[in-house]
Amino acid sequence: MSPRIILKKTEVEMQPGETVLAALQRAGIPMLYSCESGYCHGCILRGIGNIPPRAQNGLPDVLKECGCFLACQCVPTEDLRVLLPGERPVPA
């Protein structure tokens, strides 16, 4: 079974090797981005779950610690709960 991106109102099943940015675009979810190479930091999202280390390359420690990652570099291997810009975590 492919990993899923879990959003507040929907879930998006990942395709093999697909980035979070590409999966969200495929699902019609508007995203800010520019370079798609991890340099511009325009696609930063916040995640809850196992974030691949590559998806946090170049981010300050304070952003890494709160679960931020670069959507253009994130290829999750398991389900990942993602907060879109402006969303807050839902208490468990």
C-alpha positions in Angstrom: 0.0 0.0 0.0 1.3 3.5 -0.9 1.8 6.1 1.8 -0.9 8.8 2.1 -0.8 12.5 2.7 -3.4 13.1 5.4 -4.9 16.6 5.3 -7.7 18.0 7.5 -10.4 17.4 4.9 -9.0 14.8 2.5 -6.3 12.2 1.9 -4.0 11.9 -1.1 -2.5 8.6 -2.0 1.2 8.9 -3.0 2.5 7.4 -6.3 5.9 5.7 -6.1 8.7 8.3 -5.9 6.3 11.2 -5.9 7.0 14.3 -3.7 4.4 15.8 -1.4 4.3 18.9 -3.6 3.6 16.8 -6.8 0.9 14.8 -5.0 -0.9 17.9 -3.7 -0.7 19.5 -7.1 -2.1 16.3 -8.7 -5.0 16.4 -6.2 -5.8 20.0 -7.1 -4.6 21.5 -3.8 -3.1 25.0 -4.5 0.5 25.3 -3.3 3.1 28.0 -3.2 6.4 27.0 -4.7 9.1 28.2 -7.1 12.3 26.3 -7.7 11.2 22.7 -6.9 14.8 22.0 -5.9 14.7 22.9 -2.2 16.5 26.2 -2.4 13.7 28.8 -2.4 11.9 27.4 0.7 8.6 28.5 -0.9 6.9 25.2 -0.4 7.6 24.8 3.4 4.8 22.8 5.1 4.4 21.4 8.6 4.1 17.6 9.1 3.2 15.2 11.9 4.9 11.9 11.4 8.1 10.5 10.0 9.6 13.2 7.9 12.5 12.1 5.7 15.7 13.9 6.6 16.3 15.1 3.0 13.0 17.0 3.2 14.5 19.2 6.0 17.9 19.9 4.4 18.8 23.6 4.7 16.1 24.4 7.2 17.0 26.1 10.5 16.8 23.8 13.6 13.9 25.6 15.0 11.8 24.8 11.9 13.0 21.2 11.9 12.0 20.8 15.5 8.4 21.9 14.8 8.0 19.5 11.9 8.5 21.8 9.0 9.7 20.3 5.7 10.2 21.2 2.0 7.3 19.6 0.1 9.3 19.6 -3.1 11.9 17.3 -1.5 9.7 15.1 0.7 9.0 11.6 -0.5 7.4 9.9 2.5 7.7 6.1 3.0 4.7 6.0 5.4 1.5 8.1 6.0 2.2 11.7 6.8 -0.2 14.1 8.3 0.3 17.5 6.7 -0.8 21.0 7.8 -1.4 23.4 5.0 -0.4 27.1 5.5 -2.6 28.7 8.2 -3.8 25.4 9.6 -3.3 24.4 13.2 -2.9 20.9 14.6 -6.1 19.3 15.9 -5.7 18.2 19.5 -5.7 14.4 19.9 
